[in-house]
C-alpha cells in the first residue's frame, strides 16, 4: 500500500496553526481593546467622582460661610452677576477660565478645582419663587448655592436651594444653659413654644442626669390653645396684644403654629404624671398640635417612658420627626453672657440709637483699648447715656418714679426727650412711672447698679397692673423681682393694646444675678427676660415672651409661658445674645 505524501500533512498542520494564531490574535485584540476601554471608563468614573467631591466641597464651604454671616462666595474673586442694559441682574454661570475668578483646590486632590457662588433670594433682584414679586417676603432667608468643579476636563455644576433658620436663644419660649441648680428645669409648668436646654452641668463622658423634669400637668405645646376647655386659656388682652401666629399646612389644613422645637444637648428628659411634649394631631382644629421636631442626645426617662435598655421610648411625645433624633447643633449655641463680645442685632432699629448706618448683623465692635467690646461695657460706654444709676430701683403703684440717665440732674419729667422714629431721634434713656395713670414710660438703655423691683406697696397689698409703653433694654447688676402685672400698651393708653407687643412696645430686662417672678398669684407679664443666674416662678404667672437663663425653677403652681415669634426680631437694642445664628437645611438639590 502506498503512503500519503508527508508534505500534504505538513501543509494542513501549517494551515491549522495559522488559523489558530489568527483567531487568537483577534480574541486577544478584542480583549485588549475591552481592557483599554474599561480602563478608560474607570478613569473617567474616577475623574467624574473626584469632580463631585469638588462640588460637595464648594457647597459645604458656602453653607459654612453663610452660617458665619459671610456672603457664601467661595473662590469667586471679583466676579459678580452680570446685569442687562436696565441694570437688572441676568443669571449666568461663570467660567473657570474667567480672569475675575480664583478657584480653589482640594489639598488631597490638587487636580480638582472648585468654586461656588450664592444668590440671596431676598435681595438679588429676581423673582426666584415665581410668585410674581421680586425679593418678596417669602424669599427671605432662602439662598441658591451654585457650586462648580473642574477635574481634567470634566466640569460639574449644581443648584442647591437652602433655607436659613435662626436658632438665636431668643427664638424660644425657654432657653437654659445648665437647667436647674439641682440638675433639672423642674416644676409643673406649661410652655407654649420652643425649649432649648444645653445641660452644661452634665460632665462630658459622665453619667447623664435629668435636665428637664416635667411633673404634674406640665406640657410643651406648639400652639396657644383654643381657649376655654382643656389646657390653659389666654385672656383676650394677652391674645390681642401680640401678632397672630404664623401658619403652616398639615394634612391639607392651614393651621396656626409656633414652629416649636425641643432641643436638649446634654441630659435626660423626664416625663411624669400627666405631662406631655406636643399633642396628637386632631383633624379640624385650627392649630398645629405636634411639635415640629425634637432633638435629644441622652434620651428619656420617667413614669411615662418605657425602658428599652437604650434611650427610652416616651409614650407622650408627639413630634414630626419622632423622638430618636440626637442634638443637631453641635457647639453652635451657648448661653449668652454679659462678658461675651458685643454683637450687633438683626435687624437694627436705627432710630433707637440714632446712628445713620446699619452695622453688620453679628459684627463686633473695637473698644478704645483695641480689644473687642464685651456686651456690658458696650451697653454702658456706647448705648447708655451717662453713668449707671447707683442703688435699687423700686416701682410701686402708689408712688411716682422718674429716672433719666441722659439728664441725671434734671428731676422734672416734663423735660424728657422721647423717641421719635419718624425723625430718627433716639430720645433720652429713662423710666417714668405716673401713679395716677399706672403707665410706665420706658426708652433707650437703662443701667442699674443695684436691684430692680416691681413690688407690693407700703400697706402690703399687691401692686395693681402696670402698663408700660415704649421700648427699652434694662441692665441690672443685681436681682430682679417682678410681682405685678406688666402689660404693654400703645401710646400710653392702657385700653389701647391691639398688637401692642413686641414691635411697638417691648421691655427687655437683664439680671446679672437672679430673677423672681410671680410671688403674687394670677400675674401676667409681657417682655424679654434674661438672668445670668436663676429664674424662679412660684405662682400661677402667665408670661408672654421669652426666658433666657442658666437655671430655672418653675415651682408647682403651673406657670404658663407663651412664646411670641415676632419677639426675636423686635428686641430692644442692647439685649444680650440678640444676633442671628443661622443654620441651613437643603430644600432642593439638582445637578445642572
NUPA-674937 format. One record per residue (C-alpha): x, y, z; residue number from 0; residue in three letters. Coordinates in steps of 0.2 Angstrom, whole numbers, always signed. Each point is the difference from the previous one (the first is absolute). Example, Ala and Ser with C-alpha at 12.3 -4.5 7.8 and 13.67 -1.06 7.14 Angstrom:
<rs>
[[+62; -22; +39]; 0; "ALA"];
[[+6; +17; -3]; 1; "SER"];
</rs>
This chain:
<rs>
[[+0; +0; +0]; 0; "UNK"];
[[+7; +17; -5]; 1; "UNK"];
[[+2; +13; +14]; 2; "UNK"];
[[-7; +18; -1]; 3; "UNK"];
[[+13; +13; -4]; 4; "UNK"];
[[+6; +8; +16]; 5; "UNK"];
[[+0; +17; -6]; 6; "UNK"];
[[-19; +0; -2]; 7; "UNK"];
[[-2; -3; +18]; 8; "UNK"];
[[+13; +13; +4]; 9; "UNK"];
[[-10; +13; -10]; 10; "UNK"];
[[-16; -4; +9]; 11; "UNK"];
[[+9; +2; +17]; 12; "UNK"];
[[+7; +17; -5]; 13; "UNK"];
[[-18; +6; -6]; 14; "UNK"];
[[-7; -6; +17]; 15; "UNK"];
[[+13; +9; +10]; 16; "UNK"];
[[-2; +16; -10]; 17; "UNK"];
[[-19; +0; +3]; 18; "UNK"];
[[+3; -3; +18]; 19; "UNK"];
[[+12; +15; +1]; 20; "UNK"];
[[-12; +11; -10]; 21; "UNK"];
[[-14; -4; +12]; 22; "UNK"];
[[+11; +2; +15]; 23; "UNK"];
[[+6; +17; -6]; 24; "UNK"];
[[-18; +6; -4]; 25; "UNK"];
[[-6; -6; +18]; 26; "UNK"];
[[+15; +8; +8]; 27; "UNK"];
[[-2; +16; -10]; 28; "UNK"];
[[-18; +0; +5]; 29; "UNK"];
[[+4; -3; +19]; 30; "UNK"];
[[+14; +13; -1]; 31; "UNK"];
[[-12; +13; -7]; 32; "UNK"];
[[-13; -5; +13]; 33; "UNK"];
[[+13; +2; +14]; 34; "UNK"];
[[+5; +17; -7]; 35; "UNK"];
[[-18; +6; -1]; 36; "UNK"];
[[-4; -6; +17]; 37; "UNK"];
[[+16; +8; +7]; 38; "UNK"];
[[-6; +16; -9]; 39; "UNK"];
[[-17; -1; +7]; 40; "UNK"];
[[+7; -3; +18]; 41; "UNK"];
[[+11; +15; -2]; 42; "UNK"];
[[-14; +10; -6]; 43; "UNK"];
[[-11; -6; +15]; 44; "UNK"];
[[+14; +5; +12]; 45; "UNK"];
[[+2; +17; -8]; 46; "UNK"];
[[-19; +2; +0]; 47; "UNK"];
[[-1; -6; +19]; 48; "UNK"];
[[+15; +12; +5]; 49; "UNK"];
[[-9; +14; -9]; 50; "UNK"];
[[-15; -3; +11]; 51; "UNK"];
[[+11; +1; +15]; 52; "UNK"];
[[+4; +18; -6]; 53; "UNK"];
[[-18; +3; -2]; 54; "UNK"];
[[-4; -5; +18]; 55; "UNK"];
[[+15; +9; +7]; 56; "UNK"];
[[-6; +17; -8]; 57; "UNK"];
[[-18; -3; +6]; 58; "UNK"];
[[+6; -4; +18]; 59; "UNK"];
[[+11; +15; +1]; 60; "UNK"];
[[-14; +12; -7]; 61; "UNK"];
[[-11; -6; +14]; 62; "UNK"];
[[+13; +2; +13]; 63; "UNK"];
[[+3; +18; -6]; 64; "UNK"];
[[-18; +4; +0]; 65; "UNK"];
[[-2; -7; +18]; 66; "UNK"];
[[+14; +11; +5]; 67; "UNK"];
[[-8; +16; -7]; 68; "UNK"];
[[+11; +0; -16]; 69; "UNK"];
[[-6; +1; -18]; 70; "UNK"];
[[+2; -18; -4]; 71; "UNK"];
[[+11; +4; -15]; 72; "UNK"];
[[+15; -13; -1]; 73; "UNK"];
[[+14; +3; -13]; 74; "UNK"];
[[-10; +13; -10]; 75; "UNK"];
[[+13; +14; +1]; 76; "UNK"];
[[-8; +16; -6]; 77; "UNK"];
[[-13; -9; -11]; 78; "UNK"];
[[-18; +7; +2]; 79; "UNK"];
[[-16; -4; -9]; 80; "UNK"];
[[-2; +9; -16]; 81; "UNK"];
[[-14; +12; -3]; 82; "UNK"];
[[-9; +6; -16]; 83; "UNK"];
[[-1; +17; -7]; 84; "UNK"];
[[-14; +5; +13]; 85; "UNK"];
[[+11; -6; +14]; 86; "UNK"];
[[-10; -15; +3]; 87; "UNK"];
[[+10; -16; +5]; 88; "UNK"];
[[+2; -13; -13]; 89; "UNK"];
[[+3; -18; +6]; 90; "UNK"];
[[+16; -8; -8]; 91; "UNK"];
[[+13; -12; +5]; 92; "UNK"];
[[+18; +6; +2]; 93; "UNK"];
[[+14; -10; -9]; 94; "UNK"];
[[+15; -7; +8]; 95; "UNK"];
[[+10; +9; -13]; 96; "UNK"];
[[-7; +17; +5]; 97; "UNK"];
[[+13; +13; +6]; 98; "UNK"];
[[-11; +6; +14]; 99; "UNK"];
[[-1; -17; +9]; 100; "UNK"];
[[+12; -9; +12]; 101; "UNK"];
[[-4; -18; +1]; 102; "UNK"];
[[+6; -10; +15]; 103; "UNK"];
[[+7; -18; +0]; 104; "UNK"];
[[-3; -15; +12]; 105; "UNK"];
[[+17; -2; +9]; 106; "UNK"];
[[-1; -19; -1]; 107; "UNK"];
[[-5; +1; -19]; 108; "UNK"];
[[+9; +15; -7]; 109; "UNK"];
[[-6; -4; -17]; 110; "UNK"];
[[-18; +4; +5]; 111; "UNK"];
[[-5; +19; -1]; 112; "UNK"];
[[-16; +6; +7]; 113; "UNK"];
[[-10; +16; +4]; 114; "UNK"];
[[-17; +5; +5]; 115; "UNK"];
[[-11; +15; -1]; 116; "UNK"];
[[-16; +5; +9]; 117; "UNK"];
[[-16; +9; -3]; 118; "UNK"];
[[-10; +7; +14]; 119; "UNK"];
[[-18; -1; -5]; 120; "UNK"];
[[-5; +14; +11]; 121; "UNK"];
[[+11; +13; -8]; 122; "UNK"];
[[+6; -6; -17]; 123; "UNK"];
[[-12; +9; -10]; 124; "UNK"];
[[-8; -16; -7]; 125; "UNK"];
[[-17; -8; +2]; 126; "UNK"];
[[+7; -17; +5]; 127; "UNK"];
[[-15; -8; +7]; 128; "UNK"];
[[-11; +5; -15]; 129; "UNK"];
[[-14; +9; +11]; 130; "UNK"];
[[+1; +15; -11]; 131; "UNK"];
[[+9; +11; +13]; 132; "UNK"];
[[+19; +4; -1]; 133; "UNK"];
[[+9; -3; +17]; 134; "UNK"];
[[-17; -3; +8]; 135; "UNK"];
[[-1; -4; +19]; 136; "UNK"];
[[-2; -18; -4]; 137; "UNK"];
[[+17; +0; -7]; 138; "UNK"];
[[+9; +6; +16]; 139; "UNK"];
[[+13; -12; +6]; 140; "UNK"];
[[+0; -11; -15]; 141; "UNK"];
[[+16; -1; -10]; 142; "UNK"];
[[+5; -9; -16]; 143; "UNK"];
[[+17; -7; +1]; 144; "UNK"];
[[+9; -4; -17]; 145; "UNK"];
[[+15; -11; +3]; 146; "UNK"];
[[+12; -4; -15]; 147; "UNK"];
[[+15; -12; -2]; 148; "UNK"];
[[+12; -4; -14]; 149; "UNK"];
[[+11; -15; -1]; 150; "UNK"];
[[+11; -5; -15]; 151; "UNK"];
[[-13; +7; -12]; 152; "UNK"];
[[-15; -6; +9]; 153; "UNK"];
[[-11; +14; +7]; 154; "UNK"];
[[-15; -2; +11]; 155; "UNK"];
[[-13; +12; +7]; 156; "UNK"];
[[-14; +0; +12]; 157; "UNK"];
[[-14; +11; +6]; 158; "UNK"];
[[-4; -2; +19]; 159; "UNK"];
[[-14; +10; +8]; 160; "UNK"];
[[+2; +2; +19]; 161; "UNK"];
[[-11; +8; +13]; 162; "UNK"];
[[+7; +9; +15]; 163; "UNK"];
[[-7; -3; +18]; 164; "UNK"];
[[+5; +12; +14]; 165; "UNK"];
[[+4; -10; +16]; 166; "UNK"];
[[+4; +16; +10]; 167; "UNK"];
[[-4; -3; +18]; 168; "UNK"];
[[-14; +12; +0]; 169; "UNK"];
[[-9; -11; -13]; 170; "UNK"];
[[-7; -11; +14]; 171; "UNK"];
[[-12; +1; +14]; 172; "UNK"];
[[+13; -6; +12]; 173; "UNK"];
[[+19; -1; -3]; 174; "UNK"];
[[+11; -8; +14]; 175; "UNK"];
[[+18; -2; +2]; 176; "UNK"];
[[+2; -12; +14]; 177; "UNK"];
[[-18; -3; +4]; 178; "UNK"];
[[-3; +0; +19]; 179; "UNK"];
[[+12; +2; +14]; 180; "UNK"];
[[-4; -18; +6]; 181; "UNK"];
[[+1; -7; -17]; 182; "UNK"];
[[-16; +4; -10]; 183; "UNK"];
[[-13; +13; -7]; 184; "UNK"];
[[-13; -6; +12]; 185; "UNK"];
[[-17; +4; +5]; 186; "UNK"];
[[-19; -1; -5]; 187; "UNK"];
[[+0; +12; -15]; 188; "UNK"];
[[-8; +2; -17]; 189; "UNK"];
[[+12; +6; -13]; 190; "UNK"];
[[-7; +5; -17]; 191; "UNK"];
[[+14; +1; -13]; 192; "UNK"];
[[+18; -6; -2]; 193; "UNK"];
[[+11; -6; +15]; 194; "UNK"];
[[+19; -1; -2]; 195; "UNK"];
[[+10; -7; +14]; 196; "UNK"];
[[+19; -2; -1]; 197; "UNK"];
[[+2; -9; +17]; 198; "UNK"];
[[+18; +7; +2]; 199; "UNK"];
[[+1; -7; +18]; 200; "UNK"];
[[+0; -18; -7]; 201; "UNK"];
[[+18; -6; +0]; 202; "UNK"];
[[+7; -6; -17]; 203; "UNK"];
[[+1; -19; +0]; 204; "UNK"];
[[-9; -1; +17]; 205; "UNK"];
[[-16; -7; +5]; 206; "UNK"];
[[-15; +10; -8]; 207; "UNK"];
[[-11; +9; +13]; 208; "UNK"];
[[-18; +7; -3]; 209; "UNK"];
[[+1; +18; -6]; 210; "UNK"];
[[-19; +1; -4]; 211; "UNK"];
[[-12; -7; +12]; 212; "UNK"];
[[-18; +2; -5]; 213; "UNK"];
[[-12; -4; +15]; 214; "UNK"];
[[-18; +2; +3]; 215; "UNK"];
[[-10; +7; -15]; 216; "UNK"];
[[+16; +7; -8]; 217; "UNK"];
[[+0; +2; -19]; 218; "UNK"];
[[+10; +7; -14]; 219; "UNK"];
[[-12; +4; -15]; 220; "UNK"];
[[+1; +8; -17]; 221; "UNK"];
[[-15; +11; +1]; 222; "UNK"];
[[-9; +13; +12]; 223; "UNK"];
[[-15; -12; +3]; 224; "UNK"];
[[-18; +2; -5]; 225; "UNK"];
[[-6; +10; +15]; 226; "UNK"];
[[-12; -7; +13]; 227; "UNK"];
[[+1; -19; +2]; 228; "UNK"];
[[+15; -11; +3]; 229; "UNK"];
[[+16; +8; +2]; 230; "UNK"];
[[+4; +18; +4]; 231; "UNK"];
[[-10; +15; -8]; 232; "UNK"];
[[+8; +16; -5]; 233; "UNK"];
[[-10; +15; +6]; 234; "UNK"];
[[-7; +11; -14]; 235; "UNK"];
[[+12; +14; +5]; 236; "UNK"];
[[+16; -11; -2]; 237; "UNK"];
[[-6; -8; -16]; 238; "UNK"];
[[-5; +17; -8]; 239; "UNK"];
[[+16; +8; +6]; 240; "UNK"];
[[+12; -11; -11]; 241; "UNK"];
[[+0; -3; -19]; 242; "UNK"];
[[-10; -15; -7]; 243; "UNK"];
[[+10; -16; -1]; 244; "UNK"];
[[+8; -5; -16]; 245; "UNK"];
[[-8; -14; -10]; 246; "UNK"];
[[+5; -16; -8]; 247; "UNK"];
[[-9; -14; -9]; 248; "UNK"];
[[-3; -17; +9]; 249; "UNK"];
[[-9; -14; -9]; 250; "UNK"];
[[-8; +12; -12]; 251; "UNK"];
[[-5; +12; +14]; 252; "UNK"];
[[+6; +18; +3]; 253; "UNK"];
[[+4; +1; +19]; 254; "UNK"];
[[+8; +12; +12]; 255; "UNK"];
[[+17; -5; +6]; 256; "UNK"];
[[+14; +5; +12]; 257; "UNK"];
[[+13; -10; -10]; 258; "UNK"];
[[+4; -8; +16]; 259; "UNK"];
[[+16; -10; +2]; 260; "UNK"];
[[+7; -9; +16]; 261; "UNK"];
[[+19; -1; +0]; 262; "UNK"];
[[+10; -8; +15]; 263; "UNK"];
[[+19; -1; -3]; 264; "UNK"];
[[+5; -9; +16]; 265; "UNK"];
[[-11; -9; +13]; 266; "UNK"];
[[-16; -9; +1]; 267; "UNK"];
[[-18; +5; -2]; 268; "UNK"];
[[-12; -7; +13]; 269; "UNK"];
[[-18; -2; -3]; 270; "UNK"];
[[-12; -3; +14]; 271; "UNK"];
[[-18; +1; +6]; 272; "UNK"];
[[-11; +9; -14]; 273; "UNK"];
[[+15; +8; -8]; 274; "UNK"];
[[+2; +0; -19]; 275; "UNK"];
[[+11; +7; -14]; 276; "UNK"];
[[-11; +5; -15]; 277; "UNK"];
[[-18; -7; -3]; 278; "UNK"];
[[-7; -13; -12]; 279; "UNK"];
[[-6; +8; -16]; 280; "UNK"];
[[-19; +4; +0]; 281; "UNK"];
[[-8; +3; -17]; 282; "UNK"];
[[-11; +15; -1]; 283; "UNK"];
[[+9; +10; +14]; 284; "UNK"];
[[+7; +17; -6]; 285; "UNK"];
[[+17; -3; +8]; 286; "UNK"];
[[+15; -11; -1]; 287; "UNK"];
[[+1; -13; +14]; 288; "UNK"];
[[+16; -9; -4]; 289; "UNK"];
[[+17; +7; +3]; 290; "UNK"];
[[+10; +4; -15]; 291; "UNK"];
[[+15; -10; +7]; 292; "UNK"];
[[+8; -7; +15]; 293; "UNK"];
[[+19; -2; +2]; 294; "UNK"];
[[+6; -8; +15]; 295; "UNK"];
[[+18; -8; +2]; 296; "UNK"];
[[-2; -11; +16]; 297; "UNK"];
[[-18; -5; -1]; 298; "UNK"];
[[-16; -1; +11]; 299; "UNK"];
[[-4; -7; +17]; 300; "UNK"];
[[-15; +1; +13]; 301; "UNK"];
[[-16; -8; +3]; 302; "UNK"];
[[-7; +4; -18]; 303; "UNK"];
[[+15; -8; -8]; 304; "UNK"];
[[+3; -19; -4]; 305; "UNK"];
[[+18; -6; +4]; 306; "UNK"];
[[+7; -8; -16]; 307; "UNK"];
[[+17; -2; +7]; 308; "UNK"];
[[+6; +15; -11]; 309; "UNK"];
[[-7; +18; -2]; 310; "UNK"];
[[-18; -5; +6]; 311; "UNK"];
[[-16; +1; -9]; 312; "UNK"];
[[-11; +14; +6]; 313; "UNK"];
[[-19; -3; -1]; 314; "UNK"];
[[-5; +19; -1]; 315; "UNK"];
[[+12; +8; -12]; 316; "UNK"];
[[-9; +5; -16]; 317; "UNK"];
[[+13; +7; -12]; 318; "UNK"];
[[+1; +1; -19]; 319; "UNK"];
[[+17; -9; +0]; 320; "UNK"];
[[-4; -12; +14]; 321; "UNK"];
[[+11; +0; +16]; 322; "UNK"];
[[+16; -9; -5]; 323; "UNK"];
[[+10; +14; -8]; 324; "UNK"];
[[+15; +6; +9]; 325; "UNK"];
[[+5; +18; +3]; 326; "UNK"];
[[+3; +9; -17]; 327; "UNK"];
[[+10; +16; +4]; 328; "UNK"];
[[+16; -6; +6]; 329; "UNK"];
[[+9; +14; +9]; 330; "UNK"];
[[-8; +14; -10]; 331; "UNK"];
[[-11; +7; +15]; 332; "UNK"];
[[+5; +5; +17]; 333; "UNK"];
[[-8; +9; +15]; 334; "UNK"];
[[+4; +19; -4]; 335; "UNK"];
[[+9; +9; +14]; 336; "UNK"];
[[+2; +18; +4]; 337; "UNK"];
[[+19; -3; -2]; 338; "UNK"];
[[-1; -6; -18]; 339; "UNK"];
[[+5; +11; -14]; 340; "UNK"];
[[-13; +12; -6]; 341; "UNK"];
[[-9; -4; -16]; 342; "UNK"];
[[-12; +10; -10]; 343; "UNK"];
[[-18; -6; -2]; 344; "UNK"];
[[-10; -4; -16]; 345; "UNK"];
[[-9; +11; -4]; 346; "UNK"];
[[+7; +16; +8]; 347; "UNK"];
[[-13; +13; +4]; 348; "UNK"];
[[+10; +15; -5]; 349; "UNK"];
[[-11; +12; +9]; 350; "UNK"];
[[+3; -8; +17]; 351; "UNK"];
[[+18; +5; -1]; 352; "UNK"];
[[-1; +14; -12]; 353; "UNK"];
[[+15; -6; -10]; 354; "UNK"];
[[-1; +3; -19]; 355; "UNK"];
[[+6; -17; -5]; 356; "UNK"];
[[-4; -18; +3]; 357; "UNK"];
[[+14; -11; +7]; 358; "UNK"];
[[+3; -17; -7]; 359; "UNK"];
[[-12; -12; +10]; 360; "UNK"];
[[+11; -11; +12]; 361; "UNK"];
[[+15; +12; -2]; 362; "UNK"];
[[+10; +5; +15]; 363; "UNK"];
[[+7; +17; +5]; 364; "UNK"];
[[+18; +6; +4]; 365; "UNK"];
[[+2; +9; +17]; 366; "UNK"];
[[+12; +14; +3]; 367; "UNK"];
[[+13; -12; +7]; 368; "UNK"];
[[+0; -10; -16]; 369; "UNK"];
[[-10; -15; +5]; 370; "UNK"];
[[-17; -5; -4]; 371; "UNK"];
[[-13; +8; +11]; 372; "UNK"];
[[-9; -12; +12]; 373; "UNK"];
[[-19; +1; +1]; 374; "UNK"];
[[-2; +9; +17]; 375; "UNK"];
[[+14; +13; -4]; 376; "UNK"];
[[-7; +4; -17]; 377; "UNK"];
[[-17; +2; +8]; 378; "UNK"];
[[+7; +12; +13]; 379; "UNK"];
[[+13; +9; -10]; 380; "UNK"];
[[-9; +2; -17]; 381; "UNK"];
[[-19; -4; +1]; 382; "UNK"];
[[-4; +7; +17]; 383; "UNK"];
[[+1; +19; +3]; 384; "UNK"];
[[+10; +6; +16]; 385; "UNK"];
[[+4; -11; +14]; 386; "UNK"];
[[-10; -15; +7]; 387; "UNK"];
[[-12; +4; +14]; 388; "UNK"];
[[+7; -5; +17]; 389; "UNK"];
[[-12; -8; +11]; 390; "UNK"];
[[-16; -11; +0]; 391; "UNK"];
[[-15; +5; -11]; 392; "UNK"];
[[-17; -4; +7]; 393; "UNK"];
[[-16; +5; -9]; 394; "UNK"];
[[-17; -1; +9]; 395; "UNK"];
[[-17; +4; -5]; 396; "UNK"];
[[-3; +14; +12]; 397; "UNK"];
[[+17; +10; -3]; 398; "UNK"];
[[+6; +10; -15]; 399; "UNK"];
[[+17; -5; -6]; 400; "UNK"];
[[+12; +9; -12]; 401; "UNK"];
[[+18; -5; -5]; 402; "UNK"];
[[+8; +8; -15]; 403; "UNK"];
[[+18; -5; -3]; 404; "UNK"];
[[+2; +13; -14]; 405; "UNK"];
[[-5; +14; +12]; 406; "UNK"];
[[+5; -6; +17]; 407; "UNK"];
[[-1; +17; +8]; 408; "UNK"];
[[-17; +5; -7]; 409; "UNK"];
[[-14; -7; +11]; 410; "UNK"];
[[-14; +7; -11]; 411; "UNK"];
[[-8; -14; -11]; 412; "UNK"];
[[-7; +13; -11]; 413; "UNK"];
[[+17; +3; -7]; 414; "UNK"];
[[+3; -17; -6]; 415; "UNK"];
[[+3; -3; -19]; 416; "UNK"];
[[-10; -14; -7]; 417; "UNK"];
[[+5; -12; -14]; 418; "UNK"];
[[-7; +6; -17]; 419; "UNK"];
[[+2; -14; -14]; 420; "UNK"];
[[-5; +12; -14]; 421; "UNK"];
[[+14; +12; +3]; 422; "UNK"];
[[+13; -13; +7]; 423; "UNK"];
[[+1; +8; +17]; 424; "UNK"];
[[+6; -13; +12]; 425; "UNK"];
[[-7; +10; +15]; 426; "UNK"];
[[+6; -1; +18]; 427; "UNK"];
[[+4; -16; +10]; 428; "UNK"];
[[-14; +1; +13]; 429; "UNK"];
[[-13; -8; +11]; 430; "UNK"];
[[-15; +10; +5]; 431; "UNK"];
[[-15; -7; +10]; 432; "UNK"];
[[-16; +10; +2]; 433; "UNK"];
[[-9; -7; +15]; 434; "UNK"];
[[-16; +9; -5]; 435; "UNK"];
[[-1; -9; -17]; 436; "UNK"];
[[+10; -16; +5]; 437; "UNK"];
[[+10; +3; -16]; 438; "UNK"];
[[+19; -3; -1]; 439; "UNK"];
[[+9; +8; -14]; 440; "UNK"];
[[+16; -8; -5]; 441; "UNK"];
[[+13; +5; -13]; 442; "UNK"];
[[+18; -4; -5]; 443; "UNK"];
[[+13; -10; +11]; 444; "UNK"];
[[-1; +1; +19]; 445; "UNK"];
[[+14; -6; +11]; 446; "UNK"];
[[-3; -3; +18]; 447; "UNK"];
[[+14; -4; +13]; 448; "UNK"];
[[-12; -8; +12]; 449; "UNK"];
[[-17; -10; +0]; 450; "UNK"];
[[-15; +3; -10]; 451; "UNK"];
[[-17; -3; +9]; 452; "UNK"];
[[-18; +1; -5]; 453; "UNK"];
[[-7; -4; +17]; 454; "UNK"];
[[-14; +2; +12]; 455; "UNK"];
[[-4; +18; +7]; 456; "UNK"];
[[+3; +6; +18]; 457; "UNK"];
[[-17; -8; +6]; 458; "UNK"];
[[+5; -17; -6]; 459; "UNK"];
[[-14; -1; -13]; 460; "UNK"];
[[+5; -7; -17]; 461; "UNK"];
[[+5; +13; -13]; 462; "UNK"];
[[-14; +2; -13]; 463; "UNK"];
[[+4; -1; -18]; 464; "UNK"];
[[+14; +10; -8]; 465; "UNK"];
[[-1; +5; -18]; 466; "UNK"];
[[+16; +4; -9]; 467; "UNK"];
[[+2; +9; -16]; 468; "UNK"];
[[+15; +2; -11]; 469; "UNK"];
[[+16; -11; -2]; 470; "UNK"];
[[+15; -2; +11]; 471; "UNK"];
[[+13; -12; +5]; 472; "UNK"];
[[+4; +0; +19]; 473; "UNK"];
[[+16; -7; +7]; 474; "UNK"];
[[+0; -4; +18]; 475; "UNK"];
[[+16; -4; +10]; 476; "UNK"];
[[-10; -9; +13]; 477; "UNK"];
[[-17; -9; +2]; 478; "UNK"];
[[-16; +3; -8]; 479; "UNK"];
[[-17; -2; +8]; 480; "UNK"];
[[-16; +2; -10]; 481; "UNK"];
[[-16; -2; +11]; 482; "UNK"];
[[-13; +9; -10]; 483; "UNK"];
[[-8; -1; -16]; 484; "UNK"];
[[+11; +8; -14]; 485; "UNK"];
[[-10; +3; -15]; 486; "UNK"];
[[+5; +9; -16]; 487; "UNK"];
[[-12; +14; -7]; 488; "UNK"];
[[+0; +11; -15]; 489; "UNK"];
[[+3; +19; +2]; 490; "UNK"];
[[-1; +0; +19]; 491; "UNK"];
[[-18; -6; -1]; 492; "UNK"];
[[-4; -16; +11]; 493; "UNK"];
[[-16; -3; -10]; 494; "UNK"];
[[+10; +1; -17]; 495; "UNK"];
[[+9; -17; -1]; 496; "UNK"];
[[-4; -7; -17]; 497; "UNK"];
[[+16; -7; -7]; 498; "UNK"];
[[+10; +10; +13]; 499; "UNK"];
[[+14; -13; +3]; 500; "UNK"];
[[+14; -2; -5]; 501; "UNK"];
[[+3; +11; -16]; 502; "UNK"];
[[-8; +16; +7]; 503; "UNK"];
[[+4; -2; +19]; 504; "UNK"];
[[+12; -12; +8]; 505; "UNK"];
[[+9; -1; +17]; 506; "UNK"];
[[+16; -10; +1]; 507; "UNK"];
[[+7; -4; +17]; 508; "UNK"];
[[+17; -7; +3]; 509; "UNK"];
[[+6; -6; +18]; 510; "UNK"];
[[+18; -3; +3]; 511; "UNK"];
[[-6; -11; +14]; 512; "UNK"];
[[-18; -7; +3]; 513; "UNK"];
[[-18; +4; -5]; 514; "UNK"];
[[-15; -4; +10]; 515; "UNK"];
[[-17; +1; -8]; 516; "UNK"];
[[-18; -3; +7]; 517; "UNK"];
[[+1; +0; +19]; 518; "UNK"];
[[-18; +6; -3]; 519; "UNK"];
[[-12; -12; -8]; 520; "UNK"];
[[-9; +3; -17]; 521; "UNK"];
[[+14; +12; -6]; 522; "UNK"];
[[+2; +4; -18]; 523; "UNK"];
[[+16; +8; -8]; 524; "UNK"];
[[+6; +3; -18]; 525; "UNK"];
[[+18; +2; -4]; 526; "UNK"];
[[+17; -7; -3]; 527; "UNK"];
[[+8; -7; +16]; 528; "UNK"];
[[+18; -5; +3]; 529; "UNK"];
[[+9; -6; +16]; 530; "UNK"];
[[+18; -5; +0]; 531; "UNK"];
[[-4; -10; +16]; 532; "UNK"];
[[-18; -7; +3]; 533; "UNK"];
[[-17; +4; -5]; 534; "UNK"];
[[-14; -6; +13]; 535; "UNK"];
[[-18; +1; -1]; 536; "UNK"];
[[-10; -6; +15]; 537; "UNK"];
[[-18; +4; -5]; 538; "UNK"];
[[-12; -1; -14]; 539; "UNK"];
[[+8; +14; -11]; 540; "UNK"];
[[-3; +2; -19]; 541; "UNK"];
[[+15; +6; -10]; 542; "UNK"];
[[-1; +6; -18]; 543; "UNK"];
[[+17; +0; -7]; 544; "UNK"];
[[+17; -9; +4]; 545; "UNK"];
[[+10; -6; +15]; 546; "UNK"];
[[+19; -2; -3]; 547; "UNK"];
[[+10; -5; +16]; 548; "UNK"];
[[+12; -13; +7]; 549; "UNK"];
[[-12; -8; +12]; 550; "UNK"];
[[-19; -1; +2]; 551; "UNK"];
[[-11; -5; +14]; 552; "UNK"];
[[-19; +1; -5]; 553; "UNK"];
[[-7; -6; +16]; 554; "UNK"];
[[-16; -10; +1]; 555; "UNK"];
[[-14; +13; -4]; 556; "UNK"];
[[+0; -2; -19]; 557; "UNK"];
[[+7; +16; -7]; 558; "UNK"];
[[-3; +2; -18]; 559; "UNK"];
[[+13; +6; -13]; 560; "UNK"];
[[-6; +5; -17]; 561; "UNK"];
[[+13; +4; -14]; 562; "UNK"];
[[-3; +15; -11]; 563; "UNK"];
[[+9; -4; -17]; 564; "UNK"];
[[+2; +18; -5]; 565; "UNK"];
[[+10; +4; +16]; 566; "UNK"];
[[+17; -6; -7]; 567; "UNK"];
[[-1; +13; -13]; 568; "UNK"];
[[-7; +14; +11]; 569; "UNK"];
[[+11; -1; +15]; 570; "UNK"];
[[+5; +17; +7]; 571; "UNK"];
[[+18; +5; -5]; 572; "UNK"];
[[+12; -6; +14]; 573; "UNK"];
[[-7; -17; +4]; 574; "UNK"];
[[+14; -13; +3]; 575; "UNK"];
[[+1; -14; -13]; 576; "UNK"];
[[-11; +9; -13]; 577; "UNK"];
[[+9; -4; -16]; 578; "UNK"];
[[-4; -12; -14]; 579; "UNK"];
[[+6; -18; +1]; 580; "UNK"];
[[-5; -8; -16]; 581; "UNK"];
[[+0; -19; -5]; 582; "UNK"];
[[-5; -5; -17]; 583; "UNK"];
[[-10; -15; -6]; 584; "UNK"];
[[+0; -6; -18]; 585; "UNK"];
[[-17; +3; -9]; 586; "UNK"];
[[+5; -6; -17]; 587; "UNK"];
[[+16; -7; -9]; 588; "UNK"];
[[+2; -3; -18]; 589; "UNK"];
[[+15; -2; -11]; 590; "UNK"];
[[+0; +12; -15]; 591; "UNK"];
</rs>
